[in-house]
Amino acid sequence: MFAKSLAFLQEGRCQAGRVFEWAGRAGGKVTLLRGPASFRRATAKPVPCGKRRGDGNTLSSSSPSPLASQVPAMPFSNSHNLLKCKYSAEDEYPDLSVHNNHMAKVLTLELYAKLRDKKTASGCTVDDVIQTGVDNPGHPYIMTVGCVAGDEECYDVYKELFDPIIEDRHGGYKPTDQHKTDLNADNLQGGDDLDPNYVLSSRVRTGRSIRGFCLPPHCSRGERRAIEKLSVEALASLEGDLNGRYYALKNMTDAEQQQLIDDHFLFDKPVSPLLLASGMARDWPDGRGIWHNDNKTFLVWINEEDHLRVISMQKGGNMKEVFTRFCTGLTQIENLFKSKNYEFMWNPHLGYILTCPSNLGTGLRAGVHIKLPHLGKHEKFGDILKKLRLQKRGTGGVDTAAVGGVFDVSNADRLGFSEVELVQMVVDGVKLLIEMEKRLEKGQCIDDLIPAQK
């Protein structure tokens, strides 16, 4: 099955959010896997709202009456109203008593009181940022992030919330640390010879955000459409083996839709409460679409979880070729945006800015579908992956089982390492996993191959 498909296209859940993926064919049908549903105070004690001018940082009590422009709240939307300033921080503080996510660990009543009257220039409040984590407490054994950024400024305005979350989520990454970027594929050592008898497919993906626009949880219809138009114009300029075509979700034909399903390229309207509570499904499918090159080895999703989701992939174990195409395409796309006076969100500390804090830095996930029927059953398999700074998912991605001993193995880190360093970890780690699998096939011990913690 997997030798015939590009089932590696399925993307992992954003720690704050994403839970859908195309998982390949089963029984002749394309299977759409969705993550598990997650598992909700209001008192009324009016207090004076702090009177400060509307300077982009504080909600202003001198603004026009919110009642005049108030619209009915839609379920699962970022619809916090200005009347909350009538109530104390204690009255508005969410009940996080049963929550298991990074946001809930950090957001004390004192911190909420300090942040709740702030807003970014686009109007994104801390309540917009945390809503997905409030509505989705999480699982006792799965620590999700529990927040998203509505725009680039959120990471600065609400840094007292984001910094501890980022540090905890990214293995101790400090507010003073500097991120590294390296998109020169020539710096990757090897990677063109991963054994195709074990490695069925290879892919590298990342996200990009266009500076000057709000991120998907907070953007308007006009912004989303402008992002789509700008992106389509840029992608249309790609040439050679990157030349391709764009398919808008809202007006594709039945035949086009079926072909994208057959290719495992189509992304669907979010159904996960994590994404819905973030506001990412608003106005669906308006402004969303899929672009891929003619060879179907380079793909861009527009206005899904991030402005752009860029993916390079192919069958077999030539990760070097996949990464080279990834770097070339991504660099060309960035240059095309720059020619139109736009740039990607990036800063020296956080690297590339994306919607979910879990994807900051490189936003990169490099991985393979690999057959490990023996090693996959070994009692130390999880520990081996951890020591290699790798992670595994089932054959169909997040929350799925491994079918036929096939695992989706990828880098565990995003922030603090360069793109080349992360792909190198995957290349070196996969080679070692294959060596271990071959030993186990012969009934031999692998203890001497188990690495020390990186």
N, C-alpha and C positions, 0 to 999 in steps of 0.2 A: 504493500500500500504506500509506504513512505518513499520508496524508490521512484514512485510515479508522481508524487505530489510535492508541492512547496509548502508543506504543512507547517514548516517552521515560521510562517508569517505571523502566527498568533503572537500577540504581544502580551507581556505580563501585566498584572494589575499594578497600576500606579498605587503606591502605598496609601494615598488618600482616596484612591478611586477606582481604577478601571478593572472591570471584571468580565470582559467578554473576549472571546477569541474564536477564530475559525480553526477547527482542529483536524481538518482533513476528512476523508470519506470513511464511512462505516456502513457496511451493508448496502453500498451503492448510493447512499445519501450523504449530502454534505451536512455535517453535524455542527450546530452552533452551540458552543458550551458557554454557560453563564455561571458566574460565581455564586456562592451562597448568599441568600438574603441575610441582612444583619438584624439585630434586635431593635421611652420618651420622658411648667410650674408657673405658675403665674400668680403673683400677688399684686395688690394695687395699693401702693403707698406713695402718693404724689410728693415730690420734693422739687425744689427749685432747680432748674437746669442752668449749668454754668453759662454765663453770658460772655461770649468771646466772639470777635468778629469772624466772618467766614473766610479764613485765611488758608483754607486747604488742609488744615490740620485739626480743626475742631468743629464739631457740629454747632451751627449758629442758631441761637434762639431768636435772632432778628430776621431769620429767613421768612419768606412768605408762608402763610399758614399751610401746614402739610395736609390739612383736611381738604383744602381746595383742589389739590392735585392727587389726592390719594386714590389709588386704583385697587380693585379687589385683588387680594393676595392669591396667587396661584400656588398649588401644592408643589413642593420641591423647587422653589425658586428663591433667588436672593432678593427678598422683598421686605427687608427691615425698614421700618418707617421711623420718621423723626420724632414721633410722640414718645418714644422710649426714654427721651431725656427728661420726661416728667417723673420718672421713677428712679429710685436709687440703684446704685450698682448691685446692692444685695438683692433687690427685687428682680433685677434683670439677669443676674448671674445664673448660668445654666446648671442644672442638676447633673453632675458628672460622677455621682457616687458609685455607679456600676460600670464605669467606662474603663476600657483597656486600650488606650491609644496614646501616642506621644503628646498630643495637644492636652489631653486631660491630666497628664502628669505634670505639665508645666503651668497651666492656666489656673492660678489661685484667684480667690476673690480680690485680693489686693492688686494683682496684676490686671485683672479685668477692669477694676475701677480706674486704674491708671490709663488704660488703653481705649476704653469704650467711647469716649468723646472725641477721639481722633478720627480722621479720615484722610485718605490719599487725595491727590488732586482730582482723580476721576470719581471720587465719592465712595470708595470701597472702605467699609468699616471692619472692625475686628469681628463683629457678628457675622459678616459675610464670610470672613476667613475661616471661622471655626464651625460654621453651621453643619458641614458634612460630618465632622467629628462628634457634634452634639447629637445629631439624628441617628448616628450609627456607632453605638458603644464599642463594637468590636467583639472579639472572641478571646476567651481566657488564654489561649495559646498562640494567638496571632496578633502581633502588635502592629497596627496600622498607624499612619501619620496623624490623621484626624484633622487636617486643615489643608487649605489651598491658597494660592496667591491670586488676587483678582487683577493685579497689575504689577509692573516691575517695582513700583515704589513701596509696595506692601512689605517687601523684605527689609526695608529701611525703617519705615514708619512703625512697624510692629516687630522690630528686631528683638525686643525683649521677650517676645513669644517665639519667634522663629529661630533665634540663635541657639537656645537650649535644645530645641527639637532637632535642628540640623546636627548639632554636636552628638546627640544621643543616637540619631538615626544613621549617621555616617562615621561611626567608630571613633568618636572623640575629636572630630574636626572642629578646631577652635575658631572663635570670631576673628582672631588675628592671623589665621592661616591663609596662605595664598595658593590658588589653584593653578595647575599646569595644563596647557593645551599643546597637543602635538598631532597634527593631521598630515604628517609626512609618512606615507606608507612605506617609503624606502627604509625607514628606521625599524620596521618590523623584521625580526630575525626568523627565517623559515616561514612555516605556515602554508606552504604550497604542496605539502606532501602528507597531509593527514590521511591515514589509511581509509580508502573508500569502502572497504569491506566492513568497516565499523561506523564511519561517519557518513550519514545519509544525505545531509544537507548542512549548509553553513549560511549564516546571515549576520549582519551588523545593522543596528538601528539606533537612531537618536531622535531628539526633538529640537525644534528651533522656534524662538519667539521673535516677532518683528517689533523693534523698538518704536514707541509712539502709539501703540494700540494696547487696549486692555487685553488681558488673558481670557480664554474662553469662559471661565465662570462668571465674568463680570462685563464682557463686551456687549455692545449694542448690536442691533441688526445691521445698521449701516457700517459699523466697524468690521463686522464679520464678512459682509459682502465686499468691502474694500480690500480686506486681506485676501479673499478669494481672487478678486480681479488682479491684484498685484502679483499674487503667486502664479496664477495661470499665465500671465504675460511673461514672467521671468522664466518659467519652465518651458514655454514655447520656444525660447531662444536656444535651448540645449540642442547640440548637434551630435553627429556621429552615432556611436552606440548608446548615447543618452537621449537621442531623439525619441519623442513619444507623444502621448495623447492624454487629454483630460476628460474625465467623466463626472459631471455634476450629479449628485445624488437625486436632486429633485426632478430632473427631466431626462434621465437615462431611459432607453428603451428596454423592453422586456428581454430582448436578445442580449443587449449589453450587460444588463444585470445578471443574467444567467451565466454569461462568460466570466464575469468577475467573481461569481460564486464558484464556478468550476476552477478558476485559478486561485481560489482562496484569498482574494484581494479585498473583498467587500467588507466594510465595517458597518455595523448596524446601529440603530438608535439605542443609546444606553438604556438598560433596564435596572442596572445596579442602583440601589438606594444611595450608595457612596457617591456616584456620579450625579444622580438626580438631585441630591441635596446640595451639591456644589453649583447647580444651575447650568450644567454643561449640556443639557438636552433641550434648552430653550429654543423655540423656533425651528425645531428639526423638520426637514433636512436642509433648511435654507442656508446657503453659503458653504455647504460641505461638499466635498468631492474627493476623487481619487485620480491621480496621475501615475502612469507607468510608462517605461520605455518600451520600444517595440520588441525587444528581446525578453521582456518581462523579468528582468533581473534588477531593476532599480525602480523604486516605488515611493510616492509621496502622498500621504494623507493630508488633506487640508481641513483645518478647523474641527478636528476631532477633540482629543484631550489637550493638545497644544496647537498653536497656529500651524506648524508643520511637523509631520512625523516622517522622517526620511529612512528608507530601508533598502539595503543592498543584500541580495541573496542569490543562491544558486544551489543546484544539487551537487553532492560530492563534498570532498574535504579540502578544496583549495581556498582556504581562508585568506591567503595572501591576495588572491585575485578579487575576492569579495571586498576586502578592506581597501584595496587600491581603488576600486570603482566607487566605493563609499566616499573616500577622501576626495577623489576627483570631482564627483558629482556635487558633493556638499560645498566644496570650494567654488565651483562654478556658479552654483545657485547663490551663494553669498555675494560673489562679485557682481552678479546680475542685479541683485537687490541694491548693492552699493551704487551701481550705475544709475539707479532711479532715486538716489539720495535716501535710501533706507538701510538700516543695519540691524543685525541680530542683537538681542539683549545679552549683554555679557559684562562682567566686572571681574577684577583681579582676585577677589575673595571667593565668590560663588561660581565663577566660570559662567557657563551658559545658563540663563534664567529660564526656568520652565514652570508650569502650573503647579506641579506637585514638588514639595521639598525633597522627596526621595530621588528625583531625577536631576537635581542640580549638579553642576560641574560639567561632566561630559554628556550627561543624559544617555550615555552609550550602553547598549546591551549587545555584546557579541556572543554568539552561541552556536551550538551544533545540535542536531538530532543524532544521537549516537547509540549504537547497540551495545549494551552491557548486561546481558542476561545473567552472567555469573557474578560480576562485581556488584550489580544492582541488588543482589540478595545478601551480599557480605555484611556482617554486623558492623564493620567499621566504615562502610561506604559514606555515610553522612559526615563522619569525622574527617575522612580523607578529603572530601570536597571542601570542608571548612578550612582545612589547613592549606589548601590550594587557592583559597579565596574565590571559590566557585560555588554555584548553587544549582540545584536540580529542580526540574518540574516534570510532571508526567508527560506522556506522549502528546497530549493535547494542550499542554501548557498548565497554567495555574489551576490548582484544585482538581487535577485529573490524575488518573493512574497511568503507570507505565505499561504499555501494551507490547507484548513480545520482547520485553527487556529494553525497549527504546526509551531513552530519556532526553529531555531538553536541558542541556548543560550550558551555563553561561557565567559571566563574571558577576560577582556579588557586589562589587563596589561601583560607585559612580563619581564621587567627589574626592579630590585630593590626589588622584592619579590621572595621567594623561591618557588620551585615546590609544596611543601606541602601547603604553604600559598595560592597559586593560586587555587589549587584544592579545598581547604577548602572554599574559597570564592564562588566557584561554588556550592558546596554541600549545604552550608548554604543558599545561595541565591535562589537556586532552591526550597528548602523546603519552603521558604517564598512565592515564586511565586505560588506554588501549594496551599498553605493556602489561598492566595488571590483569586485564581481562584475558590476555593470551596465556598468562601464567596459570590463571584459574582454570582455563579450558584444559590444561594439561594436569590439573590436580596439584599444582605446585603452590608453595607458600608465597605470600606477597608482603610479609612483615618488613622485610629489608627495603622495600620500595616506598613504604609509607613515609611521607615527608615530615619534617618538623614544621611547626606553625610559621607561616610567612609573616 
